[in-house]
Amino acid sequence: RDYKVTGVQTCALPIYKVVRSVPAPAGLTFTGINDQTYQVGLGPATHEANAVYTNPLMPCPQLRAEWVSALQAAHWSIDNGESTSSQIFSKHHGYTVIVGLDNVTTCKSTIVTAQ
């Protein structure tokens, strides 16, 4: 982190690489990434990257189970206290990684966010 030089904390690993390194289940197609910085109120700026995946249409609980399995197989820890039926929270290299499913019944895409 280089807050002394620029006045802003930066991380050694670019955030888009973190979000792109999330272990996705088989059968999903990576369709793009969005990397942005924004500020809320007077607080520090937040840097966020979103990776979008499309997947075969399937029940969301099944897709969620496949994401959990892929994350656990890669030894990523899952925060069950924060996770819900439509979001899976994990920490990786100091970033919060959120796997967000697009619907609660049938899922056709997933957005993975790193903050």
C-alpha positions as a Markdown table, in Angstrom:
| # | Residue | x | y | z |
|---|---|---|---|---|
| 1 | Arg | 0.0 | 0.0 | 0.0 |
| 2 | Asp | 1.4 | 3.3 | -1.1 |
| 3 | Tyr | -0.6 | 6.0 | 0.9 |
| 4 | Lys | 2.5 | 8.1 | 1.6 |
| 5 | Val | 3.3 | 8.9 | -2.0 |
| 6 | Thr | -0.2 | 9.4 | -3.5 |
| 7 | Gly | -2.3 | 10.1 | -0.5 |
| 8 | Val | -4.5 | 7.1 | -1.6 |
| 9 | Gln | -4.1 | 3.5 | -0.5 |
| 10 | Thr | -3.3 | 1.3 | -3.4 |
| 11 | Cys | -2.8 | -2.5 | -3.5 |
| 12 | Ala | -0.1 | -4.5 | -5.1 |
| 13 | Leu | -2.6 | -6.8 | -6.8 |
| 14 | Pro | -4.9 | -5.0 | -9.3 |
| 15 | Ile | -8.5 | -5.6 | -8.3 |
| 16 | Tyr | -9.5 | -6.8 | -11.7 |
| 17 | Lys | -7.0 | -9.6 | -11.3 |
| 18 | Val | -8.6 | -10.6 | -8.0 |
| 19 | Val | -12.1 | -10.7 | -9.4 |
| 20 | Arg | -10.9 | -12.6 | -12.5 |
| 21 | Ser | -9.1 | -15.2 | -10.3 |
| 22 | Val | -12.3 | -16.3 | -8.5 |
| 23 | Pro | -12.7 | -20.0 | -9.1 |
| 24 | Ala | -15.8 | -20.3 | -11.2 |
| 25 | Pro | -17.8 | -23.5 | -11.6 |
| 26 | Ala | -17.5 | -25.5 | -14.8 |
| 27 | Gly | -19.9 | -24.5 | -17.6 |
| 28 | Leu | -20.0 | -20.8 | -16.9 |
| 29 | Thr | -18.9 | -18.3 | -19.6 |
| 30 | Phe | -16.9 | -15.2 | -18.6 |
| 31 | Thr | -18.4 | -12.3 | -20.5 |
| 32 | Gly | -16.7 | -9.2 | -19.3 |
| 33 | Ile | -15.3 | -7.1 | -16.5 |
| 34 | Asn | -16.0 | -3.6 | -15.2 |
| 35 | Asp | -13.4 | -1.9 | -13.1 |
| 36 | Gln | -14.4 | 1.4 | -11.3 |
| 37 | Thr | -13.6 | 3.7 | -8.5 |
| 38 | Tyr | -16.3 | 5.7 | -6.7 |
| 39 | Gln | -16.7 | 7.8 | -3.6 |
| 40 | Val | -19.6 | 7.7 | -1.2 |
| 41 | Gly | -20.1 | 10.8 | 0.9 |
| 42 | Leu | -16.9 | 12.2 | 2.5 |
| 43 | Gly | -15.4 | 8.7 | 3.1 |
| 44 | Pro | -12.5 | 7.2 | 1.2 |
| 45 | Ala | -12.9 | 6.1 | -2.4 |
| 46 | Thr | -14.0 | 2.6 | -3.0 |
| 47 | His | -12.4 | 0.6 | -5.9 |
| 48 | Glu | -14.6 | -2.2 | -7.2 |
| 49 | Ala | -14.4 | -4.7 | -10.1 |
| 50 | Asn | -17.2 | -6.7 | -11.4 |
| 51 | Ala | -16.9 | -9.9 | -13.5 |
| 52 | Val | -19.9 | -11.1 | -15.3 |
| 53 | Tyr | -20.6 | -14.8 | -16.1 |
| 54 | Thr | -23.4 | -16.4 | -18.0 |
| 55 | Asn | -24.4 | -19.9 | -17.2 |
| 56 | Pro | -26.8 | -22.6 | -18.4 |
| 57 | Leu | -30.3 | -21.7 | -17.0 |
| 58 | Met | -30.6 | -23.6 | -13.7 |
| 59 | Pro | -32.3 | -23.2 | -10.3 |
| 60 | Cys | -30.4 | -20.6 | -8.2 |
| 61 | Pro | -29.9 | -23.0 | -5.2 |
| 62 | Gln | -28.1 | -25.4 | -7.6 |
| 63 | Leu | -25.9 | -22.6 | -9.0 |
| 64 | Arg | -25.2 | -21.3 | -5.5 |
| 65 | Ala | -24.1 | -24.8 | -4.5 |
| 66 | Glu | -21.8 | -25.1 | -7.5 |
| 67 | Trp | -20.2 | -21.7 | -6.7 |
| 68 | Val | -19.7 | -22.8 | -3.0 |
| 69 | Ser | -18.2 | -26.1 | -4.2 |
| 70 | Ala | -15.8 | -24.3 | -6.6 |
| 71 | Leu | -14.7 | -21.8 | -3.9 |
| 72 | Gln | -14.2 | -24.4 | -1.3 |
| 73 | Ala | -12.2 | -26.7 | -3.7 |
| 74 | Ala | -9.8 | -23.8 | -4.3 |
| 75 | His | -9.6 | -23.3 | -0.5 |
| 76 | Trp | -11.4 | -19.9 | -0.4 |
| 77 | Ser | -13.1 | -19.2 | 2.9 |
| 78 | Ile | -16.8 | -18.4 | 2.8 |
| 79 | Asp | -18.3 | -16.0 | 5.3 |
| 80 | Asn | -21.5 | -17.8 | 6.2 |
| 81 | Gly | -22.5 | -15.0 | 8.6 |
| 82 | Glu | -22.7 | -12.5 | 5.7 |
| 83 | Ser | -23.8 | -14.9 | 2.9 |
| 84 | Thr | -27.4 | -15.2 | 1.8 |
| 85 | Ser | -29.3 | -17.3 | -0.7 |
| 86 | Ser | -28.4 | -14.9 | -3.5 |
| 87 | Gln | -25.0 | -13.7 | -2.4 |
| 88 | Ile | -21.8 | -15.6 | -1.3 |
| 89 | Phe | -19.2 | -13.5 | 0.7 |
| 90 | Ser | -15.6 | -14.4 | 0.7 |
| 91 | Lys | -12.3 | -12.8 | 1.6 |
| 92 | His | -9.2 | -13.2 | -0.6 |
| 93 | His | -5.9 | -11.3 | -0.4 |
| 94 | Gly | -7.5 | -8.7 | 1.8 |
| 95 | Tyr | -10.4 | -8.0 | -0.6 |
| 96 | Thr | -14.1 | -8.8 | 0.0 |
| 97 | Val | -15.3 | -10.9 | -2.9 |
| 98 | Ile | -19.1 | -11.2 | -3.4 |
| 99 | Val | -20.7 | -13.8 | -5.8 |
| 100 | Gly | -24.1 | -12.4 | -6.6 |
| 101 | Leu | -26.8 | -14.5 | -8.3 |
| 102 | Asp | -29.2 | -12.6 | -10.5 |
| 103 | Asn | -32.5 | -14.0 | -9.2 |
| 104 | Val | -33.8 | -16.2 | -6.4 |
| 105 | Thr | -35.6 | -18.9 | -8.6 |
| 106 | Thr | -33.9 | -19.4 | -11.9 |
| 107 | Cys | -30.4 | -18.0 | -12.6 |
| 108 | Lys | -29.0 | -17.1 | -16.0 |
| 109 | Ser | -26.0 | -15.0 | -14.9 |
| 110 | Thr | -23.6 | -14.3 | -12.0 |
| 111 | Ile | -21.8 | -11.0 | -11.1 |
| 112 | Val | -18.7 | -11.4 | -9.0 |
| 113 | Thr | -17.6 | -8.3 | -7.2 |
| 114 | Ala | -14.3 | -7.5 | -5.5 |
| 115 | Gln | -13.9 | -4.5 | -3.2 |
